Structures are given as structure tokens and as C-alpha cells.
């Protein structure tokens, strides 16, 4: 069968898969599973004093293409190479990814997170596969310049017909100015459902339940599929429920999706922390624009 015919067949099968393939157990059970861990041969030194973080919906490594099923492995490798160059320039301590693929038939058949960690010189990474089937394995991920002392993977309760979403939590030791004992901080990569506000509300209830058992300051990054202005804003509800800070929530120039008209990607932080810098990165390496923040400890 020719490549074009095969892609058309896979595209049709994918549509079937999207309506029913959700093989992971429900996150509603409270079960947390350690994600896969990898190590790249080189890496940078964590910044002293402030913590620099980035959030990016990787869009399965397809760049700005319409659908990942229409691309070859060479295309994915080239797209991830561009993301790696871009991450090297940003020089963040931790990167939170969503729609990050493990080895998947629909996106080249290799682990995108492992490849990106190595190419962007992040010595440690974690990946959680929230949605898995014969065609795909994808979810949230974290890249870090320092090791994780704890990792939690939480898959939200199934939400058919859309595929599973979830969060990945990594705890790191933050080296503050003046030496002394490092501060342990929880960093979360989160992806919420895109289709229904009711489902997103249920998912943030699960997220708040995870946070309730944590004592560390937290930084939550991700694609919340919610803006601030709607009456039933999910991201606003999360900030209020968990006592989190949001940078310039009413700003109209921080859009992250496609043409920048919608602000769907956010960074929320605990009250003990403060934003020293915050911006949406203009370069588009997927259908989402990345969010960058430099964070200090009050």
C-alpha cells in the first residue's frame, strides 16, 4: 500500500480511535504512577535565585501542520529540532509540555520527549501517557536541569468522547540566594479537556485534591483550554479554589492559541512565590504559543 493510501487509512482509523480508545485506568481512584525517566548526556546548570519556566503544548510534534498523520518521521524530527533550538535560546530551568508523545504510530514511532530532552540538553525528563491506544501514547511531560526528587502522574477520570487528560507533578530542589537548604517546590504540567466546561470543572476538582496533600510551594503550567473572561472560567475557578496567583489575568495581549486571540495557556503560582518576568513567546513552534516566566521566592 502506498504512503498516501496508508495515511488516509490511518486518518480514518484515528477518527474511530478518538471516539473510544481510552485504555488507562481512571485518575479518579487517586492512583499515582511514576512516569518514565530518561537522562541525556549533557545539561546546563540551574539558575541561582530565580526559577525560569516554560509551558508549551507540543501538538504531537507536528509544528504548524494540520494533522500529525500527514507527516513523515523526518518531519517530526525536524520540527522537534526547531523546538530544541528554541528551548536552548530560552534557557529555562524547567519546561512543561502537553500533547507530548511517546512512541506512537501517528507521530513517527519514537519518544518525542526523550528526543527533545537530549537535543535541548535537559539531563532529566519525565513523561506521563494519559491517552494510550495502538495508534498513540501521549500526555504531559517535564524537562528539567536538575533531578526530580518525587514524581506523580495523575490521569483524570475518563471523559468520552474526548480522550483522557491529566497532570504530571515533579518535585525539585530550588537553590535560593545565600546558600542554605534548598526549597522543595512542586512543578505541574497540566492539560484540561478542550470541549466541555463541565468536564474541565471536574478535572480541576481532581487537581485541587492532588494539591491538598502537598505542603510545598507550587508552580502549575499548562493548557487549560480556558480564558479568564468567560463567566464560568475554569482557570479563574482554579486560582480561587487553590489560592493561586495569575499574572495580569485581565490582559488582552497575552493570547497563546493560533493567532493569539485566545489565552488558553497559563502559569499559576503559590502565594509564597512572585512573578519577576512573564511573557508569551512570539515564535510559533506549534498551534500554541509558549508561555515563559521567571519566578522568585518572596
N, C-alpha and C positions, 0 to 999 in steps of 0.2 A: 504494500500500500504506500502511495506517495506521501511525502511530508504534509502537503496541503490537505489531502483527504484525512490523514490521521489527525491533524489539528482540528478539522471540522468535527470528526467523530468525538474527539476528546471534549470539545466545547459543548456538544450536545449532552455527553455523559456528565459533564461538570454541572450543567443546569439541573440534572436529576440529583446529583450529589448534594447540591446546595439546598435541596428541599428535604433531605433526610439523613445525611451522613453526620452523626454526632456520636462518636464512639467512646469519648471519655466519660468517666463517672461524674455525677453531678457535684459541683462545688458546694452545694447546699449541705452536704454531710459534714462539712468542716474539715475534710481531709486535706492535708497539705503534702505535696510530693516534691522532693528536691529535684530541680531541673538538671539537665545535662551540664557538665562543666568541661571547659576546654582551656587550653593555655597556648598563647602564641609565643614565639621565640624572643620577641623584643617588646619593650614597653617604655612609656615615659615615667616621669616622677610626679606624684600627686602634688598639686599646688599647696602652698602653705597659707594658712589663714582662711581664705575663702574656698568655696567649693563651686566648680563650674560644671554645669549640667546641660544636657541637650535632650530634647524629646523629638522623635521623628516616626511618623507612620511610613514604613518602608515600602508599602504597597507591593509586597511579594517580590521585590527586586525588579519590577517591570519598568521603573523610571516613569516616563510620561506616556508610555504606550497604553492603548485602550484596554488590553487584556493580556495577562501573562501566558495564556495558551497560544498566543500568536507569535511568541518569541522562541528563539533557539538558545541553547546553553551559552553560546558565545555572547548573546545579547545580555543575558543576566550577569555574566562575568564582567562585561564592560560597564554595565550600569552600577554594579557594586563597586567596581574600581573607581568610578567617579564619586560615589558616596564616601569611599575610604579617603580619597584625596581631600574632599571637603571636610571630613571629620579631623583629619590631620591638621588642617588650617585652623579649625575652631579650637582644637587643643583642650577639649573638655575632660574633666576627671571621670565622669560617668555619663553614659549615653543610654537612654531608654528607647526601645524600639517596639513598634506594634506592627502587626501583619508581617512578622519576621518568620521566614520559612526554614524548617529543617529540610532534609532530603525529600523532595516532592516531585512527582511526575509532571505537575503543571508548571514548575518553575526551574527546570534544568537538572533536577535529580541530585542536588548537592546541598549541604548545610550552608545557608546564606550567612547565618550568624557567625559560625566558625570562620568562614572565609573573610568576612568583614572585620572580625576581631584581629585576625592575623595581618590583613592588609593595612589596617588603621593603627596597628601597634598597641592594641589593648591586651595586656597579659592575661586577663581573666574575663570570662564571659559566662552567662547563664541563659538558657533558653527554656521556655515552657510551651509545650504544644497543647494548646487548649482545644483546637479543632483538628481532628485526625480522621483520615479515611484512606482508601487505596490510592487516591489521587493527590492528597495533600497532607501536610503536617505543619501547622503554623500557629503562632500565638504571640506572646510578648517575650522580650529579651532585655538583658542588661549587659553592657560592656563597661569594664572598669579598669583603672590604672592600679588598683590595689585589691587584695583578695577580699572575698566575701566571708565574713565570719558566721553568717547564717543565711539561708535561702528558703523562702516559702513560695510555693506555687499554688494558686487558688483559681480553679475554674468555676465560673458562675453556673448557677442552675441552668439546664438546657432551656433554649428559647426558640423552638421551632416556629416558623420555617427557617429562621436565620440560624447561622452556625454559632457554636459556643464562643464566648469571650471570657476574659479572665484577667488576672493580675499576677505579676511576679515581683516579690519583695526580696531585696538584697540588703543585708546589713554590712556597713563598712565602718572602719575606724577613721574618724576625721581628725587630722592633725591641726590643732589650733595654734595661734601665735603664742610665743612664750614657752613652748615646750609643755611639759606636764603630761598627764594621762590623756590619750586621745578620746574624743567624744564619739560614742557609738550612735550612728544615725541610720534610719531605715529609708531606703530609696525604693519607690514602687513605680513599675511600668504598668499602666492600666489601659484597657481597651473596653469601651462600653458598646452596647448594641446600637446599630445605626437607624433602625426602623421604627422603634416604638418607645415613647417616653415612659410608659408604664413599665416596660422591661428594664430600662435604664434606672428607674427609681428602685426597682427590686435589686438590681445589681449594686447600687451604692449602699443599700442596706447591708448587703453581704460584705462590702468593702469596709463599712464602718464597724461591723462586727469583728473583722480581722484587726483593725486598728485598735479596738477596745482592749485587746490583750497585750498591747505593746506599750512600753514605757519610754522608748527612745523618741527624740525629735524625728519628724518625718518630712520627706520630700516626695510628692506624688506627681508624676508626669504621665502624660498620655493623651490619647484621642478619646475625648468624652462624648463626641457626637452631639454636643450641646453648646449653645451660646449662653450669654448672660442675660439677654434682654427678654426672652420669652417668659411668659407668666409662670410656666412650670419648668424653669431652668434646672436641669439636673446638676450642673456644676455649681450653681448657687446653693442648691439644697445640700450638696456635699460639704461645701465650705461652712455652711451654718451648722450642720449636724456635727461635724468633726472639729469645729473651731479652727479652721484653716484660713490662711491669708491668700489672697489672689492679687496679682499685680494689675493695677489700673483696670478693674473689671468693666468699667463703662467706656473704655477706649474704643474708638471706631477704626483705628488704623493698625490693629494687631490681628487682622484676619489671617487664617492659616490654610484654608481649603481652596484649592484651584486658583481662582483669580483674587483671592484674599477678601472676598465679601463676607465670609463666614469664619468666625473664630471658634473652631472645634477642638483645637489642641491647647492644653493648659499645663501650667505648673502651679501647684498649691503647696504651701509650706506651713509648718507648725509655728505657733506664736513665739517660740524661742528664737526663731530664725528671722532674717530680713533679706530683702532683695537689694543687692548692690548694683545689679545691672539686669536688664530684661529686654529682649528684642526678638522679633520674628525675622528669621534669616531669609533674605530675598531670593537666594539661589534655590531653584526648584529641582530636587532630585527624585521626587515622586509627585503624586497628585496632592500631597500635603506639603506645606512649608514647615520647616523645623522651628522649634522654639528653643532659645538659648537663655540661660540665666546664670548669674554669678550670685552666690548666696553666702551670707555671713552669719555668724552667731552673735546674738545681741549681748 
